[in-house]
Amino acid sequence: MFKKGTKLYSILTGTCPRCQEESMFENKNPYVLSEALNMHDTCSHCGLKYKMEPSFFYGAMYVSYAVGIAFAVAAFVISFFVFNAGINMIFVSIIGTLIVFMPIILRLSRNIWINFFVNYNPDAAKK
């Protein structure tokens, strides 16, 4: 399920969707906020251009919304059903979750977006 060659592997590891050999992001730590979305221009292993066209990653905003909703629902379920929290505490836990996980949500949405358009190809290495 999480093996190399699957889209899920590329999405969760942040690797190039074509060769899955190199991280797309310059800094692997998403919590260095000044560099959270800095990406390499191309994959040094297979040559895939990450920003295929101007404003390519604007579409990731829609994915980010869905991923953010998923994180918020998870925070609600944990707060309400596990901790039996009141409405105010649930609200605080949802907001806190979204703030803490925002760099991860942003990167995850970019990974999902590019994987809509690029498929894995093990033979894509530069010669």
Residue frames as a rotation matrix with the C-alpha (Angstrom) as fourth column:
MET 1
0.569 0.822 0.000 0.00
0.822 -0.569 0.000 0.00
0.000 0.000 -1.000 0.00
PHE 2
0.856 -0.323 -0.404 2.83
-0.180 -0.919 0.352 2.43
-0.485 -0.228 -0.844 0.85
LYS 3
0.226 -0.807 0.546 5.32
0.679 0.532 0.505 0.84
-0.698 0.257 0.668 -1.53
LYS 4
-0.454 -0.491 -0.743 7.42
-0.256 -0.727 0.637 2.82
-0.854 0.479 0.205 -3.93
GLY 5
-0.972 0.134 0.192 5.58
0.222 0.267 0.938 3.18
0.075 0.954 -0.290 -7.20
THR 6
-0.074 0.992 -0.100 2.23
0.990 0.086 0.116 4.10
0.124 -0.091 -0.988 -5.68
LYS 7
0.020 0.177 0.984 0.73
0.230 -0.959 0.167 7.57
0.973 0.223 -0.060 -5.63
LEU 8
0.927 0.371 -0.049 0.25
0.107 -0.138 0.985 7.27
0.359 -0.918 -0.167 -1.88
TYR 9
0.345 -0.892 -0.292 4.00
0.911 0.244 0.332 6.77
-0.225 -0.380 0.897 -1.42
SER 10
-0.432 -0.515 0.741 4.74
0.731 -0.680 -0.047 9.92
0.528 0.522 0.670 -3.41
ILE 11
0.334 0.660 0.673 2.08
0.069 -0.729 0.681 11.94
0.940 -0.181 -0.289 -1.60
LEU 12
0.969 0.136 -0.207 3.11
0.199 0.066 0.978 10.95
0.147 -0.988 0.036 1.92
THR 13
0.282 -0.941 -0.189 6.87
0.863 0.162 0.478 11.20
-0.419 -0.298 0.858 1.35
GLY 14
0.698 0.044 -0.715 6.80
-0.107 -0.981 -0.164 14.33
-0.708 0.191 -0.680 -0.82
THR 15
-0.366 -0.874 0.318 8.96
0.200 0.260 0.945 12.72
-0.909 0.410 0.080 -3.48
CYS 16
-0.681 0.035 -0.731 8.93
-0.680 -0.403 0.613 13.32
-0.273 0.915 0.298 -7.22
PRO 17
0.267 0.887 0.376 5.74
-0.601 0.458 -0.655 11.73
-0.753 -0.052 0.656 -8.59
ARG 18
0.656 -0.022 -0.755 7.50
-0.710 0.321 -0.626 10.40
0.256 0.947 0.195 -11.69
CYS 19
0.006 -0.762 -0.648 10.62
-0.254 0.626 -0.738 8.69
0.967 0.169 -0.190 -10.27
GLN 20
0.900 0.429 0.074 10.00
-0.134 0.112 0.985 8.90
0.414 -0.896 0.158 -6.50
GLU 21
0.279 -0.897 -0.342 13.73
0.796 0.415 -0.440 9.31
0.537 -0.150 0.830 -5.88
GLU 22
-0.762 -0.638 0.109 14.01
0.523 -0.706 -0.477 12.90
0.382 -0.306 0.872 -4.66
SER 23
-0.164 0.680 -0.715 12.09
0.786 -0.348 -0.511 15.24
-0.596 -0.645 -0.477 -2.39
MET 24
0.228 0.336 0.914 10.25
0.854 -0.520 -0.021 17.98
0.468 0.785 -0.405 -4.27
PHE 25
0.964 0.219 0.149 10.85
0.112 -0.848 0.518 20.46
0.240 -0.483 -0.842 -1.46
GLU 26
0.227 -0.940 0.254 14.18
-0.243 -0.307 -0.920 22.17
0.943 0.147 -0.299 -0.76
ASN 27
-0.681 -0.370 0.632 13.84
-0.685 0.017 -0.728 21.75
0.259 -0.929 -0.265 3.01
LYS 28
-0.565 0.456 -0.688 12.31
0.206 0.885 0.417 18.50
0.799 0.094 -0.594 4.23
ASN 29
-0.692 0.301 -0.657 11.11
0.685 -0.015 -0.728 20.15
-0.229 -0.954 -0.195 7.47
PRO 30
-0.110 0.719 0.687 7.72
0.733 -0.408 0.545 21.81
0.672 0.563 -0.482 6.80
TYR 31
0.688 0.432 -0.582 7.95
0.725 -0.439 0.531 23.79
-0.026 -0.788 -0.615 10.04
VAL 32
-0.569 -0.731 -0.378 10.71
0.568 -0.681 0.461 26.05
-0.595 0.047 0.803 8.74
LEU 33
0.305 0.949 -0.084 7.98
0.570 -0.253 -0.782 28.46
-0.763 0.191 -0.618 7.73
SER 34
0.228 -0.263 -0.938 10.10
-0.542 -0.834 0.103 30.75
-0.809 0.485 -0.332 5.57
GLU 35
-0.670 -0.536 -0.513 10.98
-0.729 0.345 0.591 27.74
-0.140 0.770 -0.622 3.39
ALA 36
-0.294 0.593 0.749 7.82
-0.260 0.705 -0.660 25.64
-0.920 -0.389 -0.053 3.78
LEU 37
0.697 0.663 0.273 6.74
0.110 0.278 -0.954 25.89
-0.708 0.695 0.121 0.14
ASN 38
0.164 -0.720 -0.675 10.13
-0.899 -0.391 0.199 26.34
-0.407 0.574 -0.711 -1.54
MET 39
0.762 0.161 0.628 10.41
0.065 0.945 -0.321 23.66
-0.645 0.286 0.709 -4.19
HIS 40
-0.483 -0.856 0.185 13.14
0.193 0.102 0.976 22.56
-0.854 0.507 0.116 -6.54
ASP 41
-0.167 0.399 -0.902 12.47
-0.853 -0.516 -0.071 23.65
-0.494 0.758 0.427 -10.12
THR 42
0.368 0.216 -0.904 13.09
-0.725 0.676 -0.134 20.18
0.582 0.705 0.405 -11.52
CYS 43
0.910 -0.098 0.402 13.84
-0.179 0.782 0.597 16.70
-0.373 -0.616 0.694 -10.25
SER 44
0.117 -0.953 -0.279 17.58
-0.940 -0.197 0.278 16.06
-0.320 0.230 -0.919 -10.44
HIS 45
-0.418 -0.249 0.873 16.94
-0.164 0.967 0.198 12.36
-0.893 -0.060 -0.445 -11.01
CYS 46
-0.171 0.446 0.878 14.38
0.810 0.571 -0.133 12.32
-0.560 0.689 -0.459 -13.85
GLY 47
-0.932 -0.316 0.179 14.18
0.362 -0.757 0.544 15.98
-0.037 0.571 0.820 -14.94
LEU 48
-0.026 0.993 0.119 10.45
0.947 -0.014 0.320 16.47
0.319 0.121 -0.940 -14.22
LYS 49
-0.807 -0.111 0.579 9.59
0.029 -0.989 -0.148 20.17
0.589 -0.102 0.802 -14.11
TYR 50
-0.703 0.520 -0.484 7.45
0.685 0.314 -0.658 20.57
-0.190 -0.794 -0.577 -10.99
LYS 51
-0.138 0.647 -0.750 5.82
-0.035 -0.760 -0.649 23.87
-0.990 -0.063 0.128 -11.94
MET 52
-0.306 0.008 0.952 4.53
0.788 0.563 0.249 22.65
-0.534 0.826 -0.179 -15.28
GLU 53
-0.072 0.322 0.944 2.90
0.709 -0.649 0.276 25.96
0.702 0.689 -0.182 -16.12
PRO 54
-0.809 -0.205 0.551 2.57
-0.153 -0.832 -0.534 29.36
0.568 -0.516 0.641 -14.46
SER 55
-0.360 0.660 0.660 0.37
-0.931 -0.295 -0.213 29.21
0.054 -0.691 0.721 -11.37
PHE 56
-0.379 0.179 -0.908 0.20
-0.265 0.919 0.292 25.41
0.887 0.352 -0.301 -11.57
PHE 57
-0.768 -0.029 -0.639 -0.16
0.511 0.574 -0.640 24.98
0.385 -0.818 -0.426 -7.82
TYR 58
-0.731 0.612 0.302 -3.15
-0.669 -0.729 -0.144 27.33
0.132 -0.308 0.942 -7.50
GLY 59
0.082 0.776 -0.625 -5.28
-0.486 0.578 0.655 24.23
0.870 0.250 0.425 -7.93
ALA 60
-0.521 -0.363 -0.773 -3.75
0.442 0.660 -0.608 22.89
0.730 -0.658 -0.183 -4.75
MET 61
-0.849 0.281 0.448 -5.85
-0.504 -0.687 -0.524 25.47
0.160 -0.670 0.724 -2.86
TYR 62
0.165 0.968 -0.186 -8.94
-0.851 0.236 0.470 23.39
0.499 0.081 0.863 -3.53
VAL 63
0.180 -0.210 -0.961 -7.19
0.226 0.960 -0.167 20.26
0.957 -0.187 0.221 -2.33
SER 64
-0.830 -0.555 0.052 -5.96
0.122 -0.271 -0.955 22.17
0.544 -0.786 0.293 0.72
TYR 65
-0.356 0.798 0.487 -9.54
-0.886 -0.454 0.096 23.05
0.298 -0.397 0.868 1.62
ALA 66
0.561 0.592 -0.579 -10.57
-0.437 0.806 0.400 19.38
0.703 0.029 0.711 1.54
VAL 67
-0.133 -0.695 -0.707 -7.51
0.454 0.592 -0.666 18.25
0.881 -0.409 0.237 3.51
GLY 68
-0.854 -0.152 0.498 -8.15
-0.287 -0.660 -0.694 21.01
0.434 -0.736 0.520 6.08
ILE 69
0.130 0.971 0.201 -11.75
-0.899 0.030 0.437 19.84
0.418 -0.237 0.877 6.48
ALA 70
0.460 -0.017 -0.888 -10.49
0.068 0.998 0.016 16.28
0.885 -0.068 0.460 7.03
PHE 71
-0.630 -0.739 -0.240 -8.12
0.365 -0.008 -0.931 17.48
0.686 -0.674 0.275 9.77
ALA 72
-0.656 0.450 0.606 -10.91
-0.683 -0.695 -0.224 19.57
0.321 -0.561 0.763 11.35
VAL 73
0.449 0.843 -0.297 -13.32
-0.638 0.535 0.554 16.62
0.625 -0.059 0.778 11.35
ALA 74
0.098 -0.502 -0.859 -10.65
0.414 0.806 -0.423 14.42
0.905 -0.314 0.287 12.93
ALA 75
-0.874 -0.419 0.246 -10.09
0.001 -0.508 -0.862 17.05
0.485 -0.753 0.444 15.64
PHE 76
-0.199 0.895 0.398 -13.84
-0.900 -0.328 0.287 17.23
0.388 -0.302 0.871 16.26
VAL 77
0.530 0.429 -0.732 -14.24
-0.236 0.903 0.359 13.46
0.815 -0.018 0.580 16.50
ILE 78
-0.291 -0.721 -0.628 -11.30
0.527 0.427 -0.735 13.11
0.798 -0.545 0.256 18.90
SER 79
-0.882 -0.053 0.467 -12.43
-0.281 -0.737 -0.615 16.06
0.377 -0.674 0.635 21.05
PHE 80
-0.101 0.967 0.233 -16.07
-0.929 -0.176 0.327 15.07
0.357 -0.184 0.916 21.19
PHE 81
0.681 0.492 -0.542 -16.00
-0.380 0.871 0.313 11.29
0.626 -0.007 0.780 21.36
VAL 82
0.053 -0.742 -0.669 -12.68
0.511 0.595 -0.620 10.61
0.858 -0.309 0.410 23.10
PHE 83
-0.850 -0.511 -0.130 -12.41
0.389 -0.442 -0.808 13.54
0.356 -0.737 0.574 25.51
ASN 84
0.040 0.969 -0.243 -16.14
0.984 0.003 0.176 14.43
0.172 -0.247 -0.954 25.83
ALA 85
-0.844 -0.456 -0.282 -15.23
0.494 -0.866 -0.075 18.10
-0.211 -0.202 0.956 25.38
GLY 86
0.151 0.879 -0.452 -17.76
0.486 -0.464 -0.741 20.92
-0.861 -0.108 -0.497 25.36
ILE 87
0.754 0.278 0.595 -18.49
0.653 -0.225 -0.723 23.09
-0.067 0.934 -0.351 22.34
ASN 88
0.884 -0.462 -0.078 -15.96
-0.458 -0.887 0.056 25.78
-0.096 -0.014 -0.995 23.28
MET 89
0.104 -0.885 0.454 -13.16
-0.445 0.366 0.817 23.27
-0.890 -0.287 -0.355 23.79
ILE 90
0.286 0.066 0.956 -14.04
0.691 0.677 -0.254 21.54
-0.663 0.733 0.148 20.51
PHE 91
0.975 0.097 0.201 -13.81
0.208 -0.714 -0.669 24.87
0.079 0.694 -0.716 18.70
VAL 92
0.571 -0.820 0.046 -10.40
-0.733 -0.483 0.478 25.57
-0.370 -0.307 -0.877 20.27
SER 93
0.026 -0.584 0.811 -9.14
-0.017 0.811 0.585 22.09
-1.000 -0.029 0.011 19.38
ILE 94
0.601 0.235 0.764 -10.22
0.727 0.235 -0.645 22.46
-0.331 0.943 -0.030 15.73
ILE 95
0.961 -0.263 0.088 -8.57
-0.208 -0.892 -0.401 25.89
0.184 0.367 -0.912 15.39
GLY 96
0.377 -0.860 0.343 -5.44
-0.685 -0.010 0.729 24.66
-0.624 -0.510 -0.593 17.18
THR 97
0.215 -0.244 0.946 -5.23
0.396 0.907 0.144 21.59
-0.893 0.344 0.291 14.96
LEU 98
0.811 0.149 0.565 -5.52
0.584 -0.212 -0.783 23.67
0.003 0.966 -0.259 11.79
ILE 99
0.830 -0.554 0.065 -2.85
-0.555 -0.832 0.003 26.12
0.053 -0.038 -0.998 12.97
VAL 100
0.226 -0.785 0.577 -0.40
-0.515 0.407 0.754 23.43
-0.827 -0.468 -0.312 14.09
PHE 101
-0.016 -0.192 0.981 -0.81
0.487 0.856 0.175 21.29
-0.873 0.481 0.080 10.98
MET 102
0.772 0.402 -0.492 -1.05
-0.159 -0.628 -0.762 24.11
-0.615 0.667 -0.421 8.39
PRO 103
-0.064 -0.831 -0.553 2.49
-0.911 -0.177 0.371 23.61
-0.406 0.527 -0.746 6.96
ILE 104
-0.762 -0.166 0.626 1.80
-0.036 0.976 0.215 19.88
-0.647 0.141 -0.750 6.59
ILE 105
0.241 0.935 0.259 -1.61
0.427 0.137 -0.894 20.54
-0.871 0.326 -0.366 5.02
LEU 106
0.563 -0.074 -0.823 -0.07
-0.589 -0.735 -0.337 22.95
-0.580 0.674 -0.457 2.50
ARG 107
-0.501 -0.832 -0.237 2.63
-0.798 0.339 0.499 20.50
-0.335 0.439 -0.834 1.45
LEU 108
-0.599 0.344 0.723 0.26
0.213 0.939 -0.270 17.55
-0.772 -0.008 -0.636 1.40
SER 109
0.509 0.850 -0.136 -2.14
0.119 -0.226 -0.967 19.43
-0.853 0.476 -0.217 -0.86
ARG 110
0.252 -0.505 -0.826 0.68
-0.907 -0.420 -0.021 20.26
-0.336 0.754 -0.564 -3.32
ASN 111
-0.773 -0.556 0.305 1.75
-0.457 0.822 0.340 16.61
-0.440 0.124 -0.890 -3.30
ILE 112
-0.185 0.797 0.575 -1.80
0.396 0.596 -0.698 15.46
-0.899 0.098 -0.426 -4.00
TRP 113
0.597 0.470 -0.650 -2.30
-0.304 -0.617 -0.726 18.06
-0.742 0.631 -0.225 -6.74
ILE 114
-0.118 -0.710 -0.694 0.83
-0.967 -0.078 0.244 17.17
-0.228 0.700 -0.677 -8.72
ASN 115
-0.833 -0.183 0.522 0.03
-0.163 0.983 0.084 13.46
-0.528 -0.015 -0.849 -8.38
PHE 116
0.310 0.948 0.065 -3.27
-0.029 0.077 -0.997 14.08
-0.950 0.308 0.052 -10.22
PHE 117
0.799 0.047 -0.599 -1.24
-0.529 -0.417 -0.739 14.92
-0.284 0.908 -0.308 -13.33
VAL 118
-0.045 -0.909 -0.414 1.98
-0.929 0.190 -0.316 12.88
0.366 0.371 -0.853 -13.16
ASN 119
0.935 0.352 -0.051 2.25
-0.324 0.902 0.284 9.09
0.146 -0.249 0.957 -13.01
TYR 120
0.347 -0.814 0.465 5.08
-0.460 0.284 0.841 6.96
-0.817 -0.506 -0.276 -11.68
ASN 121
0.918 -0.183 -0.351 7.56
-0.257 0.401 -0.879 5.78
0.302 0.898 0.321 -14.31
PRO 122
0.737 -0.658 0.155 10.51
0.101 0.333 0.937 3.73
-0.669 -0.675 0.312 -13.01
ASP 123
0.175 -0.682 0.710 12.33
0.954 0.294 0.048 4.16
-0.242 0.669 0.702 -16.33
ALA 124
0.876 0.323 0.359 12.24
0.421 -0.874 -0.241 7.97
0.236 0.362 -0.902 -16.21
ALA 125
0.492 -0.746 -0.450 15.79
0.388 -0.275 0.880 8.43
-0.779 -0.607 0.154 -14.94
LYS 126
0.745 -0.333 -0.578 18.08
-0.621 -0.664 -0.417 10.73
-0.245 0.670 -0.701 -16.91
LYS 127
0.847 -0.500 0.182 20.66
0.532 0.804 -0.266 8.92
-0.013 0.322 0.947 -18.95
